[in-house]
Amino acid sequence: MKRYICSEVVKGATHRRNGLLCQDNKKIIEISDQIAILAVADGHGSEKCTRSERGSQIAVNTFCDVMKNYLHSYEEYHDNYASLLTFLNREGDTRFAQDICEEWQARVKQSFYKNQVEGMRNAAGEIQWESVFTLYGTTLLGMLITEDFTFSFQIGDGDIVLVKDDSVSALVEPEKFLGTETHSLSQIDAWRKAVASVQRREQSGEYMYLLSTDGFANSYTSDMEFQKTCMGYRDMIKEHGAEAVQGNLKKWLTETSELGCGDDITVVMGYFTGE
C-alpha cells in the first residue's frame, strides 16, 4: 500500500492575540515505505508551566528516538517484528511507558542544567525536580506504523483515530476530564497514566490515521462534527491528493482555531491507499 503523510502545527488564535508562544510540537520519522513513527505533543502553557513549549518538543523527540531504538533492537535480534508486536501489546503501557518517561525526565534535566531558574531548590540547595518537570509540562501522543501492525501511545488529552469511509474510531481511549485538566508527562509517575494499544493493520482499502492535539477536537461543538471533519480530510486527500491538502492545511487549521476554541492545533495524518 502507498502511504502519504500530511501534517501541520498552527499557533492558536488566542495565543496570537496575546503574543504567546505556540505550545504544540510534532515529529515524523519515515523509516521506510512501510514503517513510520509519528508524534505530537501539547505543552500546558499555564503559569506553572513556563517552559512547556520546550517540554513538548522534548516529548516528541523522546518518543521518536525511544521507538526507533526499539525498532533497531528488534531488527538486530529477530527475523521480523512479531516479537516487538507481542512486547508492545503486553508492555506498551508499562515498560515502554516507563522508558518514555525516564528519557523525557533525563532530557528535561539536561535542558534545565543549561538554563536554570531561581526557586527550584530547597533549603539544602537541592534541586526540586518535581517542580522542574512541572515547568516543562506537556501531553504526548505517539504512533508506530509498520507493515503488519500499529502501536498507539498516549499520556494526556488529544486524539488518535482511524478514519475509514463511514467511521472514525479511537485507537486509544484516554481518560476524559472536565474543564482543562489533563494527565501530564511532567508527573513523576506519569507512566501509570499512559494508555496504549496494538492493532493489526488493514492491508486493503483506503483509510487514514490521524493524531491531533486537543485544540482540534475542542474547536468543534460535538464529537459528530469532529468526526465529520476527520472524514472530510480523508476524502480531500483521496480526491485532490496529499500535496494539495498539505498546501492548504495551515490555512484550514488556522481558520479552525479562529472559529473554534482558539487553542494551538497540531494534526498529523497518515493516509493509505491500495492504488
LUMKEDREN-201721 format. One line per field, with one value per residue (C-alpha): residue number from 1; x, y, z; residue in three letters. Coordinates in Angstrom, 2 decimals, padded with zeros to 5 digits, m for minus. Layout:
<filos>
ropa: [NUM_...] $
u: [X_...] $
v: [Y_...] $
w: [Z_...] $
zati: [ALA_...] $
</filos>
This chain:
<filos>
ropa: [1_2_3_4_5_6_7_8_9_10_11_12_13_14_15_16_17_18_19_20_21_22_23_24_25_26_27_28_29_30_31_32_33_34_35_36_37_38_39_40_41_42_43_44_45_46_47_48_49_50_51_52_53_54_55_56_57_58_59_60_61_62_63_64_65_66_67_68_69_70_71_72_73_74_75_76_77_78_79_80_81_82_83_84_85_86_87_88_89_90_91_92_93_94_95_96_97_98_99_100_101_102_103_104_105_106_107_108_109_110_111_112_113_114_115_116_117_118_119_120_121_122_123_124_125_126_127_128_129_130_131_132_133_134_135_136_137_138_139_140_141_142_143_144_145_146_147_148_149_150_151_152_153_154_155_156_157_158_159_160_161_162_163_164_165_166_167_168_169_170_171_172_173_174_175_176_177_178_179_180_181_182_183_184_185_186_187_188_189_190_191_192_193_194_195_196_197_198_199_200_201_202_203_204_205_206_207_208_209_210_211_212_213_214_215_216_217_218_219_220_221_222_223_224_225_226_227_228_229_230_231_232_233_234_235_236_237_238_239_240_241_242_243_244_245_246_247_248_249_250_251_252_253_254_255_256_257_258_259_260_261_262_263_264_265_266_267_268_269_270_271_272_273_274_275] $
u: [000.00_001.10_001.45_001.02_001.63_000.27_000.98_000.88_001.29_m000.53_m000.45_m003.87_m005.87_m005.85_m002.08_m001.57_m003.72_m001.91_001.58_002.15_004.35_002.88_002.95_002.48_005.15_005.25_007.81_007.63_010.24_009.65_011.99_010.88_007.93_006.18_007.45_006.85_006.89_004.51_004.36_002.53_002.61_000.80_002.59_000.27_001.16_m000.05_001.68_003.39_004.50_006.60_008.79_006.10_006.82_010.29_008.76_006.52_009.49_011.45_008.41_008.07_011.84_011.82_009.01_010.57_014.07_012.93_010.66_013.46_015.78_013.20_012.92_016.68_016.93_014.33_015.79_019.13_017.93_014.75_013.78_010.63_008.58_006.35_008.25_008.01_004.27_003.96_006.10_004.22_000.88_001.89_004.19_003.23_001.55_004.08_007.70_007.65_005.82_008.46_011.22_009.48_009.02_012.54_014.09_011.90_012.88_016.58_016.36_014.44_017.21_019.80_017.76_017.34_021.05_021.84_019.37_018.40_015.84_015.52_013.08_013.73_015.95_015.06_016.70_019.54_020.25_018.93_017.03_013.35_012.96_009.21_008.85_011.29_009.32_006.18_007.88_008.08_004.60_003.14_000.95_002.25_000.68_002.71_002.22_004.32_003.07_004.59_003.63_001.68_000.52_000.18_001.09_m000.65_000.51_m000.89_m000.40_m002.89_m005.57_m005.76_m006.94_m005.53_m008.16_m008.62_m010.67_m012.50_m015.21_m018.03_m016.47_m013.98_m012.78_m010.44_m007.34_m006.81_m009.27_m007.64_m009.44_m011.77_m011.71_m013.95_m012.57_m008.91_m007.34_m005.38_m002.73_000.79_004.15_005.57_004.14_006.73_004.72_003.29_003.79_000.98_m001.45_m000.27_m002.72_m001.61_m002.96_m001.72_m003.85_m003.31_m003.01_m005.53_m003.96_m006.61_m008.94_m008.29_m008.02_m006.22_m004.64_m004.97_m003.20_m004.24_m003.78_m006.93_m007.24_m008.54_m011.44_m012.23_m012.87_m015.99_m019.32_m019.68_m017.89_m020.02_m018.73_m015.16_m015.62_m017.20_m014.17_m011.77_m013.64_m013.62_m009.83_m009.57_m011.92_m009.92_m006.66_m008.40_m009.92_m007.29_m004.08_m001.86_000.18_m002.86_m004.10_m000.67_m000.53_m003.81_m003.59_m002.05_m004.79_m007.56_m006.30_m005.76_m009.40_m010.46_m008.71_m010.15_m013.70_m013.25_m011.55_m008.62_m006.01_m002.93_m003.71_m001.47_m002.64_m000.67_m002.42_m001.15_m003.23_m003.01_m004.29_m004.04_m003.63] $
v: [000.00_003.57_005.96_009.75_011.92_015.44_017.46_020.97_022.92_026.25_028.79_029.26_032.42_033.26_032.81_035.07_037.82_037.62_037.32_033.86_031.08_028.07_025.18_022.35_020.30_017.38_014.99_012.44_009.83_007.86_004.91_003.09_002.80_000.65_001.97_005.41_007.00_009.89_012.06_015.19_016.98_019.90_021.93_023.07_026.77_027.61_029.97_026.98_025.53_028.38_026.07_023.79_024.62_023.18_020.28_019.33_019.46_017.16_014.87_014.28_013.81_011.35_009.23_009.02_008.24_005.61_003.99_004.00_002.32_m000.40_m000.97_m001.23_m003.62_m005.97_m005.68_m006.87_m009.82_m011.01_m012.09_m009.96_m007.68_m010.39_m010.22_m006.42_m006.65_m009.07_m006.89_m003.67_m005.42_m006.61_m003.83_m000.76_001.00_m000.20_m000.92_001.12_003.94_003.89_004.17_007.18_008.94_008.23_009.50_012.63_013.42_012.90_015.29_017.86_017.74_018.40_021.35_022.76_022.44_024.58_027.30_027.21_029.44_030.53_028.98_025.36_024.46_023.59_024.97_022.49_023.71_020.55_020.89_020.04_018.00_017.60_021.38_021.49_018.85_020.95_023.85_021.63_020.10_018.56_015.84_013.24_011.19_008.80_006.12_003.44_002.22_m000.96_m003.16_m005.52_m003.53_m000.14_000.86_003.88_005.58_008.49_010.46_013.29_014.61_014.66_012.11_009.16_007.85_005.54_007.15_004.99_005.64_005.67_005.66_007.32_005.10_005.92_003.71_004.53_005.79_008.34_009.35_012.29_015.32_018.24_021.64_021.93_019.40_016.55_014.00_015.27_013.82_016.06_013.95_011.79_008.62_009.75_006.29_004.99_007.22_006.05_004.29_002.19_m000.27_m002.56_m003.29_m005.28_m003.03_m003.40_m004.50_m003.25_m000.34_003.32_004.64_007.24_007.50_010.92_012.27_015.66_017.80_018.73_022.13_020.34_018.38_021.19_023.54_021.57_021.64_017.86_014.57_014.12_017.39_016.39_013.01_014.57_016.83_013.88_012.05_015.25_015.42_011.80_012.48_015.55_013.59_010.88_013.35_016.09_014.41_014.76_017.60_019.79_019.11_019.82_023.11_024.28_022.65_025.58_027.93_025.49_024.76_028.46_029.09_026.16_027.73_031.18_029.86_027.31_027.23_029.50_026.97_025.75_022.91_020.13_017.46_014.58_012.38_009.13_008.19_004.72_003.54_000.33_002.25] $
w: [000.00_m000.63_002.30_002.27_005.33_005.83_008.98_010.38_013.62_013.95_016.74_018.28_017.67_021.38_021.59_018.56_020.05_023.39_021.94_023.43_022.12_020.35_022.84_020.31_018.58_016.13_014.72_011.90_011.01_007.82_008.24_005.10_002.71_005.32_008.68_010.16_013.61_014.35_017.47_018.62_021.97_023.58_026.25_029.01_028.77_032.30_034.74_036.39_033.04_031.68_029.57_028.25_024.60_025.21_027.13_024.19_021.81_024.10_024.28_020.52_020.16_023.04_021.63_018.18_019.49_022.00_019.41_016.84_019.33_019.90_016.17_015.73_018.66_017.23_013.72_015.07_017.12_015.40_011.90_011.96_014.18_015.65_018.94_019.02_018.45_021.36_023.63_022.85_023.28_026.75_027.93_025.90_028.82_031.40_030.46_027.25_029.05_031.79_029.18_027.63_030.96_032.19_028.96_028.93_032.52_031.73_028.76_030.81_033.43_030.74_029.47_032.98_033.84_030.78_031.78_035.45_037.13_040.74_043.17_042.17_045.14_048.74_051.88_051.50_047.96_046.27_043.02_043.41_040.25_040.57_040.32_037.42_035.49_036.01_034.21_031.12_031.45_028.30_026.87_024.40_021.62_019.51_016.90_015.25_011.88_010.47_007.56_009.83_012.87_014.54_018.09_019.62_022.82_024.80_028.02_028.46_026.14_022.34_019.81_017.86_015.45_012.47_009.69_007.16_004.57_007.07_010.53_012.87_015.71_018.58_018.73_022.41_025.00_027.34_030.49_029.97_032.25_032.99_032.06_031.02_033.39_031.83_032.68_032.14_031.20_033.92_036.74_038.47_037.85_034.50_033.00_035.22_033.29_029.87_027.56_024.61_022.06_019.30_016.25_013.09_010.07_007.29_004.01_001.60_001.02_001.77_005.31_007.40_010.84_012.45_015.55_016.91_019.98_021.89_020.20_017.10_018.62_021.08_018.16_017.22_019.00_019.17_018.58_015.48_013.97_014.82_013.16_010.07_009.74_010.06_007.29_005.25_005.38_004.31_001.38_000.33_000.24_m001.78_m004.26_m004.53_m003.36_m000.31_m001.83_m002.31_001.22_002.69_000.80_002.37_005.78_007.65_006.39_007.24_010.75_011.43_010.50_012.70_015.69_014.97_014.68_017.47_020.86_019.94_021.10_019.24_016.83_015.59_013.15_011.64_009.06_007.59_004.54_003.00_m000.35_m002.31_m005.58] $
zati: [MET_LYS_ARG_TYR_ILE_CYS_SER_GLU_VAL_VAL_LYS_GLY_ALA_THR_HIS_ARG_ARG_ASN_GLY_LEU_LEU_CYS_GLN_ASP_ASN_LYS_LYS_ILE_ILE_GLU_ILE_SER_ASP_GLN_ILE_ALA_ILE_LEU_ALA_VAL_ALA_ASP_GLY_HIS_GLY_SER_GLU_LYS_CYS_THR_ARG_SER_GLU_ARG_GLY_SER_GLN_ILE_ALA_VAL_ASN_THR_PHE_CYS_ASP_VAL_MET_LYS_ASN_TYR_LEU_HIS_SER_TYR_GLU_GLU_TYR_HIS_ASP_ASN_TYR_ALA_SER_LEU_LEU_THR_PHE_LEU_ASN_ARG_GLU_GLY_ASP_THR_ARG_PHE_ALA_GLN_ASP_ILE_CYS_GLU_GLU_TRP_GLN_ALA_ARG_VAL_LYS_GLN_SER_PHE_TYR_LYS_ASN_GLN_VAL_GLU_GLY_MET_ARG_ASN_ALA_ALA_GLY_GLU_ILE_GLN_TRP_GLU_SER_VAL_PHE_THR_LEU_TYR_GLY_THR_THR_LEU_LEU_GLY_MET_LEU_ILE_THR_GLU_ASP_PHE_THR_PHE_SER_PHE_GLN_ILE_GLY_ASP_GLY_ASP_ILE_VAL_LEU_VAL_LYS_ASP_ASP_SER_VAL_SER_ALA_LEU_VAL_GLU_PRO_GLU_LYS_PHE_LEU_GLY_THR_GLU_THR_HIS_SER_LEU_SER_GLN_ILE_ASP_ALA_TRP_ARG_LYS_ALA_VAL_ALA_SER_VAL_GLN_ARG_ARG_GLU_GLN_SER_GLY_GLU_TYR_MET_TYR_LEU_LEU_SER_THR_ASP_GLY_PHE_ALA_ASN_SER_TYR_THR_SER_ASP_MET_GLU_PHE_GLN_LYS_THR_CYS_MET_GLY_TYR_ARG_ASP_MET_ILE_LYS_GLU_HIS_GLY_ALA_GLU_ALA_VAL_GLN_GLY_ASN_LEU_LYS_LYS_TRP_LEU_THR_GLU_THR_SER_GLU_LEU_GLY_CYS_GLY_ASP_ASP_ILE_THR_VAL_VAL_MET_GLY_TYR_PHE_THR_GLY_GLU] $
</filos>
